[in-house]
Amino acid sequence: MKQPQKLIPAQPTHLSLADAATGDVFTVNHVVAPSGAPEWATQLEDIGFLAGERVAIMARGLPGGDPLVVRVGLSTFALRLVEAACVRVTPVANGAAT
């Protein structure tokens, strides 16, 4: 009898940093701004959220997980969930927070 093939779930190509798992490492794809705050994209890019940069969520505030402690490059910032939702990221295979 033929063995059924195991299906490997597809990884999302990119997700919001607000939805990223704590401790996992991601690469920034791009930053999008909400319609009510178009300046957020520039502000996030100015502090280091640039395409290709490594980023990780180090911790989440309690209660509710807001704000996030985020490391981007060699810097660490506190971001509100609404700001983190503007950053689109891709998981890094076998990445570990640095």
Phi, psi and omega per residue, in radians:
M1 nan 2.402 -3.106
K2 -1.306 2.335 3.106
Q3 -1.353 2.372 3.080
P4 -1.196 2.517 3.105
Q5 -1.328 2.474 3.057
K6 -1.425 2.296 3.099
L7 -1.625 2.294 3.095
I8 -1.691 2.153 -3.116
P9 -1.086 2.473 3.134
A10 -1.217 2.427 3.058
Q11 -1.461 2.448 3.084
P12 -1.118 2.472 -3.123
T13 -1.221 -0.693 2.974
H14 -2.748 2.637 -3.115
L15 -2.415 3.044 3.106
S16 -1.348 2.497 3.083
L17 -1.061 -0.514 3.109
A18 -1.112 -0.465 -3.129
D19 -1.685 -0.014 -3.074
A20 -1.292 2.646 3.139
A21 -1.367 2.480 3.094
T22 -1.123 2.312 3.092
G23 1.623 -0.385 3.110
D24 -1.363 2.685 -3.139
V25 -1.812 2.435 -3.102
F26 -2.305 2.853 2.997
T27 -1.974 2.336 3.106
V28 -1.219 2.255 3.039
N29 -1.590 -0.966 -3.137
H30 -2.893 2.961 3.114
V31 -2.084 2.334 3.068
V32 -2.104 2.519 -3.130
A33 -1.829 2.537 3.036
P34 -1.203 2.706 -3.075
S35 -1.068 -0.516 -3.137
G36 -1.445 -0.129 -3.103
A37 -2.535 1.146 -3.072
P38 -1.082 -0.372 -3.136
E39 -1.257 -0.282 -3.117
W40 -1.054 -0.654 -3.129
A41 -1.041 -0.825 3.136
T42 -1.138 -0.737 -3.132
Q43 -1.102 -0.744 3.118
L44 -1.163 -0.693 3.088
E45 -1.148 -0.660 3.136
D46 -1.087 -0.543 3.140
I47 -1.632 0.091 2.981
G48 2.110 -0.036 3.139
F49 -1.452 1.346 -3.088
L50 -1.952 2.622 3.116
A51 -0.927 2.280 3.111
G52 1.647 -0.232 -3.125
E53 -1.341 2.489 3.086
R54 -1.392 2.494 -3.113
V55 -2.537 2.560 3.094
A56 -2.568 2.523 3.002
I57 -1.528 2.109 -3.095
M58 -1.561 -0.588 -3.127
A59 -2.832 2.844 3.079
R60 -2.185 2.466 3.109
G61 -1.235 2.781 3.100
L62 -2.090 2.543 -0.153
P63 -1.447 2.834 3.023
G64 1.503 -0.080 3.075
G65 1.358 0.326 -3.119
D66 -2.222 2.225 0.098
P67 -1.493 3.108 3.078
L68 -1.819 2.503 2.950
V69 -1.691 2.030 -2.988
V70 -2.136 2.330 3.013
R71 -1.835 2.187 3.051
V72 -2.218 2.132 -3.049
G73 1.073 -2.189 3.139
L74 -1.793 0.126 -3.087
S75 -1.906 2.656 3.103
T76 -2.149 2.333 -3.086
F77 -2.335 2.754 2.910
A78 -1.753 2.196 3.112
L79 -2.128 2.458 2.985
R80 -1.265 2.704 3.124
L81 -0.993 -0.674 -3.127
V82 -1.139 -0.558 3.067
E83 -1.286 -0.761 3.133
A84 -1.091 -0.513 3.127
A85 -1.155 -0.310 3.130
C86 -1.400 -0.303 -3.062
V87 -1.684 2.072 3.107
R88 -1.672 2.294 -3.030
V89 -2.306 2.805 3.046
T90 -2.145 2.357 3.095
P91 -1.080 2.518 3.048
V92 -1.692 2.200 -3.140
A93 -1.079 2.307 3.115
N94 0.969 0.546 3.135
G95 -1.423 2.628 3.058
A96 -2.366 2.508 -3.118
A97 -1.097 2.425 -3.134
T98 -1.848 nan nan
